[in-house]
Amino acid sequence: NSTAVDREKAALLSAKRDWNALLPMLPNLQKRKVLNSNDIQTLRRTAALSKLNNLEESSRSALDQCWEDLSYEAQQDPEVRRAYIGQLTALNETADACAQIIKWLAKNWDNDLAVRFSELPCDDPDSMIKTAKGWLKQQPDNAAVELVLARLSRRAQLWGAALTHYRKSLELNHQTQTLIELTELYIQLGEQHEAAQLLSAKNAPLQLPTPSESDRTTRQAYTQ
């Protein structure tokens, strides 16, 4: 029947990564319930991520055109938004990336986007800290926001605030990356005893994973 044929066609186009042919079909497939909503969302997300990560040219105009061509639903997807921010950052459009994250988080909260905010270079760390403090008022006891404030405070050399926010973030959610960064800060400040105590209490015996390349890049940025 036509339902089975259309389902097979959608699967074939997806396998071929022929998004230009597949995407226009999705509204009709969803309306006729050829595919369920989860499958539609997955296909839409996969297509959007593929388009964003494989631009015809590495330029702001190509990125903007790609984003404008995405459906409203795709533009609302958190993973797609993170990929867009990643592309803006790759083009050194960090000011726009910061502004876009702030705009999105004002309407729809996303911990991962908030953390991404803390990884972006910015000429005005005080403004970023002010923004993050506003988030903390709206998101109290949020480990991700505490981590954001810890990183931004460390970048601004506000050592006391950085320590406070790192400790609070670790207390709320024991993440290995937070532990690593707090330990590094203690060592940076000459507090080797505090670093040793932290590792002993939180991760004994110490078995930290090898940091990824992105982790290394992030950590180097904080210690420069």
C-alpha positions as a LaTeX table, in Angstrom:
\begin{tabular}{lrrr}
\hline
Residue & $x$ (\AA) & $y$ (\AA) & $z$ (\AA) \\
\hline
Asn1 & 0.00 & 0.00 & 0.00 \\
Ser2 & 0.98 & 3.64 & $-0.29$ \\
Thr3 & 1.83 & 3.92 & 3.41 \\
Ala4 & 4.38 & 1.13 & 3.21 \\
Val5 & 5.80 & 2.53 & $-0.03$ \\
Asp6 & 6.21 & 6.01 & 1.45 \\
Arg7 & 7.81 & 4.58 & 4.57 \\
Glu8 & 10.32 & 2.68 & 2.48 \\
Lys9 & 10.97 & 5.75 & 0.34 \\
Ala10 & 11.65 & 7.84 & 3.44 \\
Ala11 & 14.02 & 5.19 & 4.78 \\
Leu12 & 15.85 & 5.06 & 1.43 \\
Leu13 & 16.22 & 8.83 & 1.21 \\
Ser14 & 17.47 & 8.93 & 4.80 \\
Ala15 & 20.03 & 6.23 & 4.08 \\
Lys16 & 21.19 & 8.17 & 1.03 \\
Arg17 & 21.23 & 11.37 & 3.13 \\
Asp18 & 19.14 & 13.03 & 0.43 \\
Trp19 & 17.73 & 15.61 & 2.81 \\
Asn20 & 16.53 & 17.99 & 0.12 \\
Ala21 & 14.20 & 15.29 & $-1.14$ \\
Leu22 & 13.21 & 13.95 & 2.27 \\
Leu23 & 12.49 & 17.08 & 4.28 \\
Pro24 & 9.59 & 18.34 & 2.12 \\
Met25 & 7.92 & 14.95 & 2.57 \\
Leu26 & 7.91 & 15.02 & 6.38 \\
Pro27 & 4.81 & 17.18 & 7.02 \\
Asn28 & 2.70 & 14.96 & 4.79 \\
Leu29 & 4.15 & 11.77 & 6.29 \\
Gln30 & 3.39 & 13.08 & 9.76 \\
Lys31 & $-0.14$ & 14.16 & 8.83 \\
Arg32 & $-0.92$ & 10.74 & 7.33 \\
Lys33 & 0.82 & 9.02 & 10.27 \\
Val34 & 3.11 & 7.14 & 7.94 \\
Leu35 & 5.79 & 7.74 & 10.58 \\
Asn36 & 5.26 & 8.46 & 14.26 \\
Ser37 & 6.20 & 11.81 & 15.79 \\
Asn38 & 9.44 & 10.47 & 17.30 \\
Asp39 & 10.63 & 9.16 & 13.94 \\
Ile40 & 9.74 & 12.46 & 12.27 \\
Gln41 & 11.64 & 14.41 & 14.93 \\
Thr42 & 14.68 & 12.16 & 14.60 \\
Leu43 & 14.74 & 12.50 & 10.82 \\
Arg44 & 14.30 & 16.26 & 11.01 \\
Arg45 & 17.09 & 16.57 & 13.57 \\
Thr46 & 19.45 & 14.27 & 11.67 \\
Ala47 & 18.88 & 16.20 & 8.45 \\
Ala48 & 19.38 & 19.58 & 10.12 \\
Leu49 & 22.58 & 18.47 & 11.85 \\
Ser50 & 23.92 & 17.06 & 8.60 \\
Lys51 & 23.20 & 20.29 & 6.75 \\
Leu52 & 24.77 & 22.47 & 9.45 \\
Asn53 & 27.86 & 20.30 & 9.74 \\
Asn54 & 28.38 & 20.04 & 5.99 \\
Leu55 & 28.01 & 23.58 & 4.69 \\
Glu56 & 28.78 & 24.19 & 1.04 \\
Glu57 & 31.34 & 26.76 & 2.16 \\
Ser58 & 32.71 & 27.90 & 5.47 \\
Ser59 & 31.17 & 31.36 & 5.63 \\
Arg60 & 28.66 & 33.28 & 7.68 \\
Ser61 & 26.40 & 33.79 & 4.67 \\
Ala62 & 26.32 & 30.04 & 3.98 \\
Leu63 & 25.56 & 29.32 & 7.64 \\
Asp64 & 22.79 & 31.94 & 7.78 \\
Gln65 & 21.22 & 30.59 & 4.60 \\
Cys66 & 21.35 & 27.05 & 5.92 \\
Trp67 & 19.72 & 28.11 & 9.19 \\
Glu68 & 16.98 & 30.07 & 7.42 \\
Asp69 & 16.22 & 27.05 & 5.24 \\
Leu70 & 15.58 & 24.83 & 8.27 \\
Ser71 & 12.00 & 24.33 & 9.39 \\
Tyr72 & 10.67 & 26.05 & 12.49 \\
Glu73 & 10.58 & 22.68 & 14.26 \\
Ala74 & 14.23 & 22.00 & 13.45 \\
Gln75 & 15.25 & 25.45 & 14.68 \\
Gln76 & 13.59 & 24.71 & 18.03 \\
Asp77 & 15.49 & 21.46 & 18.51 \\
Pro78 & 18.14 & 21.79 & 21.29 \\
Glu79 & 20.70 & 19.63 & 19.48 \\
Val80 & 20.29 & 21.63 & 16.28 \\
Arg81 & 20.69 & 24.87 & 18.20 \\
Arg82 & 23.90 & 23.63 & 19.79 \\
Ala83 & 25.25 & 22.69 & 16.36 \\
Tyr84 & 24.40 & 26.18 & 15.06 \\
Ile85 & 26.26 & 27.76 & 17.99 \\
Gly86 & 29.20 & 25.47 & 17.24 \\
Gln87 & 29.30 & 26.68 & 13.65 \\
Leu88 & 29.08 & 30.33 & 14.71 \\
Thr89 & 32.00 & 29.74 & 17.07 \\
Ala90 & 34.01 & 28.03 & 14.35 \\
Leu91 & 33.55 & 31.16 & 12.24 \\
Asn92 & 34.76 & 33.30 & 15.18 \\
Glu93 & 31.31 & 34.86 & 15.47 \\
Thr94 & 31.46 & 34.52 & 19.24 \\
Ala95 & 29.61 & 37.75 & 20.07 \\
Asp96 & 26.65 & 36.62 & 17.98 \\
Ala97 & 26.87 & 33.13 & 19.49 \\
Cys98 & 26.67 & 34.63 & 23.01 \\
Ala99 & 23.75 & 36.86 & 22.04 \\
Gln100 & 21.89 & 33.98 & 20.42 \\
Ile101 & 22.30 & 31.73 & 23.46 \\
Ile102 & 20.99 & 34.49 & 25.74 \\
Lys103 & 18.00 & 35.02 & 23.45 \\
Trp104 & 17.13 & 31.32 & 23.31 \\
Leu105 & 17.57 & 30.68 & 27.03 \\
Ala106 & 15.23 & 33.56 & 27.83 \\
Lys107 & 12.44 & 31.49 & 26.27 \\
Asn108 & 13.53 & 27.86 & 26.60 \\
Trp109 & 16.03 & 26.73 & 29.19 \\
Asp110 & 18.79 & 24.30 & 28.14 \\
Asn111 & 21.60 & 23.38 & 30.55 \\
Asp112 & 23.92 & 22.34 & 27.74 \\
Leu113 & 23.55 & 25.67 & 25.96 \\
Ala114 & 24.21 & 27.50 & 29.21 \\
Val115 & 27.43 & 25.54 & 29.72 \\
Arg116 & 28.38 & 26.25 & 26.09 \\
Phe117 & 28.03 & 29.95 & 26.94 \\
Ser118 & 30.80 & 29.59 & 29.53 \\
Glu119 & 33.14 & 28.12 & 26.90 \\
Leu120 & 32.86 & 31.07 & 24.50 \\
Pro121 & 35.58 & 33.73 & 24.49 \\
Cys122 & 34.22 & 37.19 & 25.15 \\
Asp123 & 35.67 & 40.68 & 25.50 \\
Asp124 & 33.26 & 41.53 & 28.31 \\
Pro125 & 33.41 & 38.85 & 31.05 \\
Asp126 & 31.62 & 41.14 & 33.52 \\
Ser127 & 28.60 & 41.24 & 31.24 \\
Met128 & 28.65 & 37.45 & 30.90 \\
Ile129 & 28.83 & 37.06 & 34.68 \\
Lys130 & 25.90 & 39.44 & 35.11 \\
Thr131 & 23.90 & 37.39 & 32.63 \\
Ala132 & 24.74 & 34.13 & 34.39 \\
Lys133 & 23.79 & 35.57 & 37.79 \\
Gly134 & 20.40 & 36.37 & 36.29 \\
Trp135 & 20.07 & 32.75 & 35.21 \\
Leu136 & 20.92 & 31.58 & 38.71 \\
Lys137 & 18.04 & 33.62 & 40.12 \\
Gln138 & 15.71 & 31.86 & 37.70 \\
Gln139 & 17.41 & 28.47 & 38.10 \\
Pro140 & 18.40 & 28.19 & 41.79 \\
Asp141 & 20.41 & 25.13 & 42.79 \\
Asn142 & 21.27 & 24.43 & 39.17 \\
Ala143 & 24.68 & 22.73 & 38.95 \\
Ala144 & 25.14 & 23.76 & 35.33 \\
Val145 & 24.62 & 27.47 & 36.08 \\
Glu146 & 26.94 & 27.23 & 39.08 \\
Leu147 & 29.57 & 25.74 & 36.76 \\
Val148 & 29.02 & 28.57 & 34.28 \\
Leu149 & 29.56 & 31.16 & 37.01 \\
Ala150 & 32.61 & 29.29 & 38.29 \\
Arg151 & 34.24 & 29.30 & 34.86 \\
Leu152 & 33.40 & 32.92 & 34.11 \\
Ser153 & 34.62 & 34.03 & 37.56 \\
Arg154 & 37.86 & 32.10 & 37.06 \\
Arg155 & 38.37 & 33.75 & 33.68 \\
Ala156 & 37.85 & 37.15 & 35.33 \\
Gln157 & 40.30 & 36.15 & 38.08 \\
Leu158 & 37.59 & 36.41 & 40.73 \\
Trp159 & 39.12 & 33.53 & 42.64 \\
Gly160 & 36.85 & 33.55 & 45.67 \\
Ala161 & 33.69 & 33.55 & 43.57 \\
Ala162 & 35.11 & 30.87 & 41.28 \\
Leu163 & 35.87 & 28.58 & 44.22 \\
Thr164 & 32.42 & 29.14 & 45.72 \\
His165 & 30.59 & 28.34 & 42.50 \\
Tyr166 & 32.75 & 25.31 & 41.70 \\
Arg167 & 32.11 & 23.87 & 45.17 \\
Lys168 & 28.39 & 24.48 & 44.89 \\
Ser169 & 28.22 & 22.93 & 41.43 \\
Leu170 & 30.10 & 19.86 & 42.65 \\
Glu171 & 27.83 & 19.61 & 45.68 \\
Leu172 & 24.73 & 19.67 & 43.45 \\
Asn173 & 26.07 & 17.32 & 40.80 \\
His174 & 29.32 & 15.40 & 41.12 \\
Gln175 & 30.64 & 15.74 & 37.57 \\
Thr176 & 34.18 & 14.66 & 36.77 \\
Gln177 & 34.88 & 17.76 & 34.66 \\
Thr178 & 33.84 & 20.04 & 37.52 \\
Leu179 & 36.08 & 18.09 & 39.88 \\
Ile180 & 39.02 & 18.42 & 37.48 \\
Glu181 & 38.55 & 22.17 & 37.05 \\
Leu182 & 38.20 & 22.84 & 40.78 \\
Thr183 & 41.29 & 20.76 & 41.49 \\
Glu184 & 43.23 & 22.67 & 38.83 \\
Leu185 & 42.11 & 25.97 & 40.34 \\
Tyr186 & 43.29 & 24.93 & 43.80 \\
Ile187 & 46.69 & 24.04 & 42.31 \\
Gln188 & 46.77 & 27.27 & 40.32 \\
Leu189 & 46.22 & 29.19 & 43.56 \\
Gly190 & 48.93 & 27.21 & 45.38 \\
Glu191 & 46.41 & 25.28 & 47.48 \\
Gln192 & 47.89 & 21.81 & 46.92 \\
His193 & 46.57 & 20.54 & 50.24 \\
Glu194 & 43.00 & 21.53 & 49.32 \\
Ala195 & 43.41 & 19.85 & 45.92 \\
Ala196 & 44.64 & 16.64 & 47.53 \\
Gln197 & 41.82 & 16.66 & 50.06 \\
Leu198 & 39.23 & 17.22 & 47.34 \\
Leu199 & 40.50 & 14.32 & 45.27 \\
Ser200 & 40.72 & 12.09 & 48.29 \\
Ala201 & 37.16 & 12.88 & 49.39 \\
Lys202 & 35.48 & 12.92 & 45.99 \\
Asn203 & 37.36 & 10.41 & 43.93 \\
Ala204 & 39.33 & 7.91 & 45.97 \\
Pro205 & 41.11 & 6.06 & 44.60 \\
Leu206 & 41.65 & 8.58 & 41.85 \\
Gln207 & 40.75 & 7.15 & 38.43 \\
Leu208 & 40.09 & 10.09 & 36.17 \\
Pro209 & 39.40 & 9.43 & 32.49 \\
Thr210 & 41.73 & 10.82 & 29.86 \\
Pro211 & 40.26 & 14.21 & 28.87 \\
Ser212 & 38.93 & 14.59 & 25.35 \\
Glu213 & 40.48 & 17.05 & 22.92 \\
Ser214 & 37.62 & 19.49 & 23.55 \\
Asp215 & 38.16 & 19.21 & 27.31 \\
Arg216 & 41.86 & 19.94 & 26.85 \\
Thr217 & 41.07 & 23.00 & 24.77 \\
Thr218 & 38.57 & 24.27 & 27.34 \\
Arg219 & 40.95 & 23.68 & 30.25 \\
Gln220 & 43.84 & 25.38 & 28.47 \\
Ala221 & 41.67 & 28.43 & 27.89 \\
Tyr222 & 41.00 & 28.74 & 31.62 \\
Thr223 & 44.64 & 28.46 & 32.65 \\
Gln224 & 46.07 & 30.95 & 30.17 \\
\hline
\end{tabular}
